[in-house]
Amino acid sequence: MSRLSLFYAHTHSQSGLTISLRAAGLPAVTLKDQSGSLARRSTIKPSGWMKTKIRYSSQLPRRLKFTGRDEACKFPSETTHPINALNHETNTFLSNWSPPRYLWRGLSVLILAGQVIIRTLKGKVHWRNTLQQLERVGPRSIGVCLLTSAFVGMAFTIQFVREFTRLGLNRSVGGVLALAFSRELSPVVTSVVVAGRIGSAFAAELGTMQVSEQTDTLRVLGSDPVDYLVTPRVIASCVALPILTLMCFTVGMASSALLADSVYGVGINIILDSAQRALRSWDLISAMIKSQVFGAIISVVSCAWGVTTLGGAKGVGESTTSAVVLSLVGIFIADFALSCCFFQGAGDSLKNCV
């Protein structure tokens, strides 16, 4: 048996490993991987040359085994080293893996919030856009917020006053209504209305700008979309919501007092005196803090969902819907967390109203 004569060459590319070899007098060549499994089988051409291509995988080719013979020849390559093989596997995994959409969208909310805080502290604020958004969030939302607060207050009054009057606790009605409105109802109701009206608008606007590549145009012109689009909306929401909350609290208490006086015979003076005895300055301050946090949640989530929109008009609709839903969920979670922090232990606010 004559001695084996083998010539080969190999090149690398993104799609795999190309092997060119010459094995004179051999019918075929079988490529086997490290575990011994068949990787590729190719037939030698009449000229004696064979060219085969193997895609990179977790089992990289390691040996050349020739049909009909016992000889096997290892071919030297940088992929034969275990460390290099591990690097190839890692690079292939990272290049083909993409995080779930909900994950990178959630991370974009945190990143966008950090960018807004940093730019606000550095004074990189587009004040003209901020004033425009402030007018949009504040004065243009007053009507729907006050109307909602008035009817929620009257519905709430019906449930409380009719039970308290039967127990002879007429002097406690005003205090209960004032605490309920200042601590929970006013900030939550106002934020829910703003999330449906303003949050959806933010997500739809920025989503349309994203899919139509207007944000890329801003970058080409040298403007940062975060400075020009996101920061003004966040600042406007955080400033306008506390003011809207105080106005909704006033209207809610007024509508409740009028309904209790006209329907159940509980005087307005009794309700206002009871509310004054029960309310403390911290109750209103906590309502304003809550509304500021809710405004930040609405604006940041809506803007983040808008700037990460994909898929044209359908993507804009989906982003708008999911932005409003997540904003509402975030409002309720934040309300629970802030209530646990602000109001712990047994309260004594109503002891002066009995």
C-alpha positions as CSV (number, residue, x, y, z in Angstrom):
1,M,0.0,0.0,0.0
2,S,1.5,3.3,-1.1
3,R,1.9,6.1,1.4
4,L,-0.9,8.6,1.5
5,S,-0.3,12.0,-0.2
6,L,-2.7,14.8,0.9
7,F,-2.8,18.5,0.1
8,Y,-5.5,20.8,1.5
9,A,-6.4,24.4,2.2
10,H,-9.2,26.0,4.2
11,T,-10.7,29.4,4.4
12,H,-13.2,31.0,6.8
13,S,-16.2,33.1,6.2
14,Q,-19.3,34.2,8.0
15,S,-21.3,31.3,6.5
16,G,-18.8,28.5,7.4
17,L,-15.6,26.8,6.7
18,T,-14.5,26.0,3.1
19,I,-12.1,23.1,2.7
20,S,-10.2,22.4,-0.6
21,L,-8.1,19.3,-0.6
22,R,-6.4,16.8,-3.0
23,A,-6.3,13.2,-2.2
24,A,-5.1,11.3,-5.3
25,G,-6.5,7.8,-5.8
26,L,-9.2,8.0,-3.2
27,P,-12.9,7.6,-4.1
28,A,-14.4,9.8,-1.4
29,V,-13.6,11.8,1.7
30,T,-15.7,11.9,4.8
31,L,-15.6,14.8,7.2
32,K,-16.4,13.9,10.8
33,D,-16.8,16.2,13.8
34,Q,-15.3,15.9,17.2
35,S,-17.9,13.4,18.5
36,G,-17.5,11.2,15.4
37,S,-20.8,12.1,13.8
38,L,-20.9,12.6,10.0
39,A,-20.4,16.2,9.1
40,R,-20.0,16.0,5.3
41,R,-19.3,13.4,2.6
42,S,-17.9,14.5,-0.7
43,T,-16.6,12.7,-3.8
44,I,-13.1,13.3,-5.2
45,K,-13.2,14.8,-8.7
46,P,-11.2,13.1,-11.5
47,S,-8.6,15.8,-11.1
48,G,-8.0,14.7,-7.6
49,W,-9.4,17.9,-6.1
50,M,-12.4,18.2,-3.8
51,K,-14.0,21.4,-2.4
52,T,-16.6,21.2,0.3
53,K,-18.2,23.8,2.6
54,I,-19.3,23.2,6.2
55,R,-21.4,25.6,8.2
56,Y,-20.3,26.5,11.7
57,S,-22.2,24.7,14.4
58,S,-21.8,23.5,17.9
59,Q,-19.9,20.4,16.5
60,L,-17.1,21.8,14.4
61,P,-15.3,19.5,12.0
62,R,-12.1,18.1,13.5
63,R,-11.0,15.1,11.4
64,L,-10.7,13.9,7.8
65,K,-11.4,10.2,7.4
66,F,-10.8,8.6,4.0
67,T,-13.1,5.9,2.7
68,G,-11.6,2.4,2.5
69,R,-8.5,3.3,4.5
70,D,-7.7,3.3,8.2
71,E,-5.7,6.5,8.0
72,A,-7.1,9.7,9.4
73,C,-5.6,13.1,9.2
74,K,-6.3,16.1,11.5
75,F,-6.2,19.4,9.8
76,P,-4.7,22.3,11.8
77,S,-7.0,25.3,12.3
78,E,-7.6,27.9,14.8
79,T,-11.0,26.4,15.5
80,T,-9.4,23.1,16.8
81,H,-8.5,24.7,20.1
82,P,-11.3,24.4,22.7
83,I,-11.1,28.0,23.7
84,N,-11.5,29.2,20.0
85,A,-14.4,26.7,19.5
86,L,-16.1,28.2,22.6
87,N,-15.6,31.7,21.3
88,H,-17.2,30.7,18.0
89,E,-20.1,29.2,19.7
90,T,-20.6,32.3,21.9
91,N,-20.3,34.7,19.0
92,T,-22.8,32.7,16.9
93,F,-25.3,32.6,19.8
94,L,-25.0,36.3,20.5
95,S,-25.3,37.2,16.8
96,N,-28.5,35.2,16.4
97,W,-30.1,36.0,19.7
98,S,-32.4,39.0,20.1
99,P,-34.1,39.9,23.4
100,P,-37.9,39.7,23.7
101,R,-39.6,42.9,22.7
102,Y,-41.2,43.5,26.0
103,L,-37.8,43.2,27.7
104,W,-36.0,45.8,25.7
105,R,-39.1,48.1,25.7
106,G,-39.1,47.8,29.5
107,L,-35.4,48.7,29.6
108,S,-36.0,51.6,27.3
109,V,-38.4,53.1,29.9
110,L,-35.6,53.1,32.5
111,I,-33.1,54.4,30.1
112,L,-35.4,57.2,28.9
113,A,-36.2,58.2,32.4
114,G,-32.5,58.4,33.3
115,Q,-31.8,60.5,30.2
116,V,-34.7,62.9,31.0
117,I,-33.4,63.3,34.6
118,I,-29.9,64.0,33.5
119,R,-30.9,66.5,30.8
120,T,-33.2,68.3,33.2
121,L,-30.5,68.7,35.8
122,K,-28.1,69.9,33.1
123,G,-30.7,72.4,31.9
124,K,-31.0,70.9,28.4
125,V,-34.7,71.7,28.1
126,H,-36.5,73.0,25.0
127,W,-38.6,75.6,26.9
128,R,-40.8,76.5,23.9
129,N,-42.0,72.9,23.4
130,T,-42.3,72.5,27.2
131,L,-44.8,75.5,27.4
132,Q,-46.8,74.1,24.4
133,Q,-47.0,70.7,26.1
134,L,-47.9,72.3,29.4
135,E,-50.8,74.1,27.8
136,R,-51.9,70.8,26.2
137,V,-51.7,68.7,29.4
138,G,-53.1,71.4,31.7
139,P,-55.7,73.9,30.4
140,R,-57.0,71.6,27.6
141,S,-57.6,68.7,30.1
142,I,-59.3,70.7,32.8
143,G,-62.8,70.2,31.5
144,V,-62.8,66.4,31.3
145,C,-61.0,66.1,34.6
146,L,-63.4,68.3,36.5
147,L,-66.4,66.7,35.0
148,T,-65.1,63.2,35.9
149,S,-64.2,64.3,39.4
150,A,-67.6,65.9,40.0
151,F,-69.6,62.7,39.1
152,V,-67.2,60.4,40.9
153,G,-67.6,62.6,44.0
154,M,-71.4,62.5,43.8
155,A,-71.5,58.7,43.3
156,F,-69.1,58.3,46.3
157,T,-71.3,60.6,48.4
158,I,-74.4,58.5,47.7
159,Q,-72.8,55.4,49.1
160,F,-71.4,57.1,52.2
161,V,-74.0,59.6,53.3
162,R,-76.9,57.2,53.2
163,E,-75.1,54.8,55.5
164,F,-73.7,57.5,57.9
165,T,-77.0,59.3,58.3
166,R,-78.6,56.0,59.5
167,L,-75.9,55.7,62.1
168,G,-76.2,59.3,63.2
169,L,-72.7,60.2,62.1
170,N,-73.6,63.2,60.0
171,R,-70.7,65.2,61.4
172,S,-68.3,62.6,60.1
173,V,-69.4,62.7,56.5
174,G,-67.3,65.7,55.5
175,G,-64.2,64.3,57.1
176,V,-64.5,60.9,55.4
177,L,-65.1,62.6,52.0
178,A,-62.2,65.0,52.4
179,L,-59.8,62.2,53.4
180,A,-60.9,59.9,50.6
181,F,-60.7,62.6,47.9
182,S,-57.4,64.1,49.1
183,R,-55.5,60.8,49.6
184,E,-56.9,58.5,46.9
185,L,-59.7,59.6,44.6
186,S,-58.4,63.0,43.3
187,P,-54.9,61.9,42.3
188,V,-56.0,58.5,40.9
189,V,-59.0,59.7,39.0
190,T,-57.1,62.7,37.5
191,S,-54.2,60.5,36.5
192,V,-56.5,57.9,34.8
193,V,-58.2,60.6,32.8
194,V,-54.8,62.1,31.8
195,A,-53.4,58.7,30.9
196,G,-56.4,58.1,28.5
197,R,-56.3,61.5,26.9
198,I,-52.6,62.6,27.0
199,G,-50.7,59.3,27.3
200,S,-52.4,57.9,24.2
201,A,-51.6,61.1,22.3
202,F,-48.0,61.0,23.3
203,A,-47.6,57.4,22.2
204,A,-49.4,57.9,18.9
205,E,-47.5,61.1,18.0
206,L,-44.0,59.7,18.8
207,G,-44.9,56.4,17.2
208,T,-46.0,58.0,14.0
209,M,-42.8,60.1,14.0
210,Q,-40.7,57.0,14.5
211,V,-42.3,54.9,11.7
212,S,-42.1,57.8,9.3
213,E,-38.4,58.4,10.2
214,Q,-39.0,62.0,11.5
215,T,-36.9,61.2,14.6
216,D,-34.0,60.3,12.3
217,T,-34.5,63.6,10.5
218,L,-34.1,65.4,13.9
219,R,-30.8,63.6,14.5
220,V,-29.6,64.5,11.0
221,L,-30.4,68.2,11.8
222,G,-28.4,68.0,15.0
223,S,-31.3,67.9,17.5
224,D,-31.6,65.2,20.1
225,P,-35.1,63.7,20.1
226,V,-35.0,63.2,23.8
227,D,-34.3,66.9,24.3
228,Y,-36.8,68.1,21.7
229,L,-39.7,65.6,22.2
230,V,-39.5,63.6,25.4
231,T,-38.2,65.9,28.1
232,P,-40.8,68.7,27.4
233,R,-43.6,66.1,27.7
234,V,-42.3,64.7,31.0
235,I,-41.8,68.1,32.6
236,A,-45.3,69.3,31.5
237,S,-47.0,66.2,32.9
238,C,-45.2,66.4,36.2
239,V,-46.1,70.1,36.6
240,A,-49.7,70.1,35.4
241,L,-51.0,67.0,37.2
242,P,-50.6,68.3,40.8
243,I,-52.5,71.5,39.8
244,L,-55.2,69.4,38.1
245,T,-55.4,67.2,41.2
246,L,-56.0,70.2,43.5
247,M,-58.7,71.5,41.2
248,C,-60.4,68.1,41.0
249,F,-60.3,67.8,44.8
250,T,-62.1,71.2,45.1
251,V,-64.7,70.3,42.5
252,G,-65.3,66.8,44.0
253,M,-65.8,68.2,47.5
254,A,-68.1,70.9,46.2
255,S,-70.3,68.5,44.3
256,S,-70.4,66.1,47.2
257,A,-71.5,68.9,49.6
258,L,-74.2,70.1,47.3
259,L,-75.6,66.6,46.8
260,A,-75.5,65.8,50.5
261,D,-77.3,69.0,51.3
262,S,-80.0,68.7,48.7
263,V,-80.8,65.0,48.9
264,Y,-79.9,63.8,52.4
265,G,-80.3,67.1,54.4
266,V,-76.7,67.2,55.6
267,G,-75.8,70.9,55.7
268,I,-72.9,72.3,53.7
269,N,-71.5,74.0,56.8
270,I,-71.4,70.7,58.6
271,I,-69.6,69.0,55.8
272,L,-67.0,71.8,55.4
273,D,-66.4,72.0,59.1
274,S,-65.9,68.3,59.4
275,A,-63.6,68.3,56.4
276,Q,-61.5,71.2,57.9
277,R,-61.2,69.2,61.2
278,A,-60.1,66.0,59.5
279,L,-57.7,67.4,56.8
280,R,-54.1,68.1,57.5
281,S,-51.5,69.7,55.3
282,W,-49.8,66.4,54.7
283,D,-52.9,65.0,53.1
284,L,-52.8,67.6,50.3
285,I,-49.0,67.3,50.0
286,S,-49.2,63.6,49.6
287,A,-51.8,64.0,46.9
288,M,-49.5,66.3,45.0
289,I,-46.5,64.0,45.3
290,K,-48.6,61.1,44.1
291,S,-49.9,63.1,41.1
292,Q,-46.3,64.0,40.2
293,V,-45.2,60.4,40.3
294,F,-48.2,59.4,38.2
295,G,-47.5,62.1,35.7
296,A,-43.9,60.9,35.3
297,I,-45.1,57.3,34.8
298,I,-47.7,58.3,32.1
299,S,-45.3,60.5,30.1
300,V,-42.2,58.2,30.3
301,V,-44.1,55.0,29.5
302,S,-46.0,56.7,26.6
303,C,-42.9,58.3,25.1
304,A,-40.8,55.1,25.5
305,W,-43.5,53.0,23.8
306,G,-43.8,55.7,21.0
307,V,-40.1,55.9,20.2
308,T,-39.8,52.0,20.1
309,T,-42.7,51.6,17.7
310,L,-42.3,49.2,14.8
311,G,-44.5,48.0,11.9
312,G,-46.2,51.1,10.4
313,A,-49.8,52.1,11.2
314,K,-50.6,48.8,12.9
315,G,-47.6,49.2,15.2
316,V,-48.7,52.7,16.1
317,G,-52.1,51.4,17.2
318,E,-50.6,48.6,19.2
319,S,-48.1,50.9,20.9
320,T,-50.8,53.4,21.8
321,T,-53.1,50.7,23.4
322,S,-50.3,49.0,25.3
323,A,-48.9,52.4,26.5
324,V,-52.2,53.4,28.1
325,V,-52.7,49.9,29.6
326,L,-49.2,49.9,31.1
327,S,-49.6,53.5,32.4
328,L,-52.8,52.5,34.2
329,V,-51.2,49.5,35.7
330,G,-48.1,51.6,36.8
331,I,-50.4,54.2,38.4
332,F,-52.2,51.6,40.5
333,I,-49.0,49.9,41.6
334,A,-47.4,53.2,42.4
335,D,-50.5,54.3,44.3
336,F,-50.3,51.2,46.5
337,A,-46.6,51.7,47.1
338,L,-46.9,55.4,48.0
339,S,-49.9,54.8,50.2
340,C,-48.0,52.2,52.2
341,C,-45.1,54.7,52.6
342,F,-47.2,57.8,53.5
343,F,-49.9,56.3,55.7
344,Q,-48.7,53.6,58.0
345,G,-50.1,52.5,61.4
346,A,-53.4,53.5,62.9
347,G,-54.9,56.9,61.9
348,D,-56.5,59.5,64.1
349,S,-57.7,62.0,61.6
350,L,-61.4,61.4,62.2
351,K,-61.3,61.6,66.0
352,N,-62.1,65.3,65.9
353,C,-65.1,64.8,63.6
354,V,-67.2,62.5,65.7
